[in-house]
Amino acid sequence: MKKISKTRIRKRISKKTDPEVKDLVIFLNKQKKPLWHQTAKYLSRPRKKAISVNIDKINKLTEGDEVVIVPGKILSRGTLNHKLIIAAFKFSDKAKKRLTKKAELLSIKELAEKISKFKGLNVRIII
């Protein structure tokens, strides 16, 4: 995985038009852990390379009692068979309805602020 500097990420977000994305990337860059730097890198990508993940992919790549970060949008195809804590930039309406039964849903910023609460759980970024 190619490492991108914080300066390069700052240059990328200067081109973004969505203020919500800009604020989130700036907030994540101020965090000290590399996990948040990686998340900021994915969020600052061009719109053509925006990340969208279906529920079935999350179900396939996780086992249970994990924290999943999706630096993009979660779409509704598939079902979830185990309990998870999922943080994403956006959720589709159908995906929210399907996931609320089996998962705790958070925004990425909420997770960054409460990460100490989930100590001991496996944290993974799904793209």
C-alpha angles and dihedrals in degrees: 000000000000115000117227123197124237089245091057090050090050089054090050094052092050085071095050118104099194108090091200091061092045094051093046094049092048090049092049093048089058091058116096102220120092090228091070092044089056091049091050089050092055093045093051094056120115117276091251089063096044114145123242121173129189123222092245091060090052090048092050096048099044135061109196141287091042135128113236124195119197111186092203139025128327115219127203107243112121136010135269118235102186141040117273142161107233126193119185140159092238139000126204113237094248092047091053091053093049096044100046090075096059107016142052107235122212137164116246091250092052090051092049090053094046100036093117088063090064097050113150095029122112111254120203137173114223118199 
